[in-house]
C-alpha cells in the first residue's frame, strides 16, 4: 500500500490498477545545493481527481492514460522548466460529494495543477477546491461551458469543445453535406451535457434549414428501460423526418438506438460525440446510417498525420491503441498547460492562465485551440465526422462548423 501520496502513481490498463513509484530527487545531492537551487529542482506536481470506478470511468480512464503518456514524454525530454513532473491520482468513484473531498485532498497535498473528470456535474466539485486554493483546474473532457470562468472561475478550463459545438457540427453536416431536410430530436435529460448538445443542434439546424423542419422534440432519461412511447410518437408523425438526432451517452444512448432500429426506424441517426467508438456497437449488430462528430479515429483511417502519430506512440507505450478517442484530449491537456508554463516560465496560476487566454488557434495534437478571459472551452475546433459501417466507426471527413455559438447559447440563457 502507498504510504506517501506523491510516490503513488496509478495507471489503469484494461480495468486493472497498477502502482509504481515516482522517482524522487537524490537527498544527498539536494543537501549540498543552495536553497534556491533546491527549490528549482523540486518536482512539479499534477493531481488527478478522476473517476476510476463508476460509469464516468469509461470516459476518464482513456484520457488519463494519454495524459500520463505526455507527462512521461516531457520528463524524458528533460522536464518542464528543468523540473520533473510528478502526479498522483485519487478515485472520485463517480460521486459528486467524493469529488469535492478528493479535490480538496489533492490541493492540500501541494499540486501545481488539478485535473478533474470529464463531466461538469462530477468534475466541478473538484475544480471548486482548486479555485479556493488559487490553482488551475483542467477537465479531461467536460463539454459543458460552465467548466470555465462562469461555472467555476477564471482558473478553470476544459480540454474539450462545447457540447453545443458537437450539436452544431452534426446539424450543419447533416443539412449541408448529407442534404437532410428535416429532423426529429430525441433528447436525454439526464445531465447538462446532453441538453447543451441538443441546444446547439436546434440552433444550427434552425439557422440552416428553418425551425419548421424540426418535426418533433421528445425526451427520455438514460436509465429508462424503454422508449417505446417516444418511438410511437415518432412513427405517428404525419410526415416522417429525414433523420433522427439522439443527444445522449452510453449505456442509455445505445439502448435508445437499439430500440429505434428494432422498431423499424431505419432513418439516418445523427448523434453527439459521447456515442463515439466501437465498444458499444455489439449492442446494435449491423447498425448503419449512424453519424457523429468525433475527436479522432482509432481505426487507422484518420486523415491527420498527428493523430496517427499519437496512436503509434500510445501503442508503443501501452502495447495497445487507446480504448477511446477521448484519449487525445488528455494528452493535449498536458500539452496546453505545459506550453503555457514554458511561456510564462513559472507554474504560478495567474501567469499561466494569462498565457492560455491568448491562445488563438494554437496548434496542439487535439487541434487548433483558442481561449479568452471569458471562454475556456472550444467552440469551433474541427471535428472528424464518422459513420458506422461494417460494425465499426469509420472516418468520413474533417469538418469545421461555420455557425459559432454566442454566450447565450453556450449557457442556454432563455432556453
JORA-V45833 format. One record per residue. N is the residue number from 1. NEAR is the number of other ideal C-beta (glycine too) atoms within 8 Angstrom. D_LAST is the distance of its C-alpha to the last C-alpha in Angstrom with 1 decimal. Layout:
BEGIN
N,NEAR,D_LAST
N,NEAR,D_LAST
END
This chain:
BEGIN
1,2,50.0
2,7,48.6
3,4,49.9
4,6,48.4
5,7,44.7
6,11,45.1
7,10,47.8
8,12,45.5
9,12,43.8
10,10,41.9
11,10,41.4
12,11,39.8
13,8,41.5
14,3,41.0
15,4,39.8
16,6,42.9
17,7,42.7
18,8,45.6
19,9,46.6
20,6,48.5
21,7,49.9
22,11,48.6
23,4,51.5
24,6,52.4
25,9,54.3
26,6,58.0
27,7,58.9
28,6,62.4
29,8,61.2
30,10,58.5
31,6,61.3
32,5,63.3
33,9,60.5
34,5,59.8
35,6,56.9
36,6,54.7
37,8,55.4
38,10,54.6
39,7,51.2
40,8,50.6
41,10,51.4
42,8,49.1
43,10,46.5
44,14,42.9
45,13,40.9
46,15,37.6
47,15,36.1
48,13,34.0
49,16,32.0
50,16,30.9
51,16,30.9
52,13,34.3
53,7,33.8
54,9,31.1
55,7,28.6
56,13,27.1
57,12,30.7
58,8,30.2
59,16,27.8
60,14,29.6
61,12,33.2
62,13,33.4
63,20,31.8
64,15,33.9
65,16,37.1
66,16,36.3
67,15,35.7
68,10,39.1
69,13,40.6
70,13,39.5
71,12,40.9
72,9,44.1
73,9,44.3
74,12,43.9
75,10,46.6
76,6,48.9
77,6,48.6
78,5,49.7
79,11,46.7
80,10,44.2
81,10,45.9
82,7,49.0
83,11,47.7
84,9,46.9
85,13,43.5
86,11,43.6
87,12,40.7
88,15,40.1
89,12,37.7
90,11,36.6
91,9,34.8
92,17,31.6
93,9,32.1
94,11,28.3
95,9,28.2
96,8,25.9
97,7,28.6
98,9,31.2
99,17,29.2
100,12,29.3
101,8,33.0
102,13,33.8
103,18,32.0
104,9,34.0
105,9,37.2
106,16,36.9
107,14,36.1
108,7,39.1
109,11,41.2
110,6,40.8
111,12,38.3
112,9,37.7
113,13,34.3
114,19,32.3
115,16,30.6
116,17,28.0
117,18,26.4
118,16,24.2
119,12,21.1
120,14,19.1
121,9,19.4
122,15,23.1
123,17,24.0
124,14,22.5
125,12,25.1
126,18,27.8
127,17,26.3
128,12,26.2
129,15,29.9
130,17,30.5
131,13,28.7
132,7,30.9
133,8,33.9
134,7,32.9
135,13,32.8
136,14,30.6
137,17,28.4
138,15,27.5
139,18,25.5
140,22,27.2
141,13,24.1
142,15,20.8
143,16,18.0
144,14,15.3
145,13,15.2
146,11,15.6
147,17,19.2
148,13,20.2
149,11,20.6
150,7,17.4
151,11,17.5
152,13,21.3
153,8,23.1
154,6,24.9
155,13,27.2
156,18,24.7
157,15,24.2
158,14,23.4
159,14,25.5
160,13,22.8
161,11,20.3
162,16,16.6
163,14,15.3
164,16,13.0
165,16,16.5
166,17,17.8
167,20,15.4
168,15,15.9
169,15,19.7
170,17,20.2
171,17,18.2
172,15,20.4
173,13,23.4
174,16,23.0
175,13,22.7
176,8,25.1
177,9,27.6
178,10,27.7
179,6,27.3
180,10,24.9
181,7,23.7
182,12,21.3
183,17,19.4
184,16,18.2
185,14,15.5
186,16,16.5
187,13,14.2
188,17,15.9
189,8,14.0
190,10,16.8
191,10,15.7
192,9,12.9
193,14,14.5
194,16,13.9
195,12,10.1
196,17,10.2
197,15,12.8
198,13,11.1
199,13,8.1
200,18,11.1
201,17,13.0
202,12,10.9
203,14,10.6
204,15,14.3
205,14,15.5
206,10,14.1
207,6,15.8
208,10,18.9
209,9,19.5
210,5,17.3
211,5,14.5
212,4,17.3
213,10,18.7
214,13,16.1
215,10,18.3
216,10,16.5
217,7,14.0
218,11,15.5
219,9,15.3
220,14,18.1
221,9,19.3
222,12,21.5
223,6,24.5
224,8,24.3
225,3,27.9
226,6,27.0
227,12,24.3
228,8,26.9
229,7,24.8
230,11,22.0
231,12,24.8
232,8,26.4
233,10,23.3
234,13,23.1
235,10,26.8
236,5,26.7
237,11,24.6
238,2,26.8
239,6,26.2
240,6,25.8
241,12,23.5
242,8,25.1
243,14,23.2
244,15,21.0
245,17,18.4
246,15,18.6
247,15,16.5
248,18,18.6
249,13,21.6
250,11,25.2
251,9,26.8
252,15,24.3
253,15,23.1
254,12,26.8
255,10,27.4
256,14,24.7
257,16,26.2
258,10,29.7
259,12,28.8
260,13,27.4
261,11,30.6
262,6,32.8
263,9,31.4
264,6,32.4
265,10,29.1
266,5,30.5
267,11,27.7
268,12,26.8
269,13,24.2
270,14,21.9
271,14,20.7
272,17,19.4
273,11,21.9
274,11,22.4
275,14,24.3
276,12,26.9
277,9,30.7
278,9,33.4
279,7,33.7
280,11,31.8
281,12,33.1
282,6,36.0
283,9,33.7
284,11,33.2
285,6,36.6
286,5,36.9
287,10,33.2
288,6,32.7
289,9,30.1
290,11,27.6
291,15,25.9
292,14,23.8
293,13,23.6
294,13,26.0
295,12,27.5
296,11,31.1
297,14,33.4
298,11,35.8
299,9,38.0
300,6,40.2
301,7,38.5
302,11,36.1
303,7,37.1
304,9,36.7
305,5,40.0
306,7,38.4
307,12,36.5
308,10,39.8
309,8,41.6
310,13,39.1
311,13,39.8
312,8,43.5
313,10,43.5
314,15,41.5
315,10,44.1
316,5,46.9
317,8,45.5
318,8,44.4
319,4,46.5
320,6,43.5
321,7,40.3
322,12,37.0
323,9,35.5
324,14,32.0
325,12,30.8
326,14,28.6
327,14,32.0
328,16,32.0
329,15,29.1
330,19,31.4
331,16,34.3
332,14,32.3
333,14,30.9
334,13,34.5
335,12,35.4
336,16,32.8
337,13,33.7
338,11,37.4
339,11,37.3
340,12,35.7
341,14,38.3
342,9,41.1
343,7,40.0
344,11,39.6
345,6,42.9
346,8,41.6
347,9,39.2
348,7,38.2
349,11,34.4
350,7,33.8
351,9,36.1
352,15,34.6
353,12,31.0
354,9,32.3
355,12,33.6
356,13,30.5
357,9,28.3
358,7,30.6
359,11,30.0
360,5,29.3
361,7,29.6
362,10,32.1
363,5,33.8
364,11,33.5
365,10,34.1
366,12,30.5
367,10,30.0
368,9,29.5
369,14,27.7
370,9,26.1
371,10,25.0
372,6,24.5
373,5,24.6
374,6,20.8
375,11,19.9
376,10,21.8
377,14,20.3
378,11,21.1
379,12,18.8
380,8,21.4
381,12,24.3
382,9,26.1
383,16,25.6
384,17,28.3
385,17,27.4
386,14,29.2
387,10,30.1
388,12,32.1
389,7,35.6
390,4,38.7
391,9,36.9
392,9,35.7
393,15,32.9
394,12,34.3
395,12,33.3
396,8,32.4
397,7,31.7
398,9,30.0
399,13,26.9
400,9,24.9
401,12,21.6
402,5,21.8
403,10,18.1
404,7,17.0
405,12,13.6
406,6,13.2
407,8,12.3
408,8,8.8
409,13,8.2
410,14,10.6
411,9,9.1
412,10,5.4
413,7,5.5
414,4,3.8
415,5,0.0
END
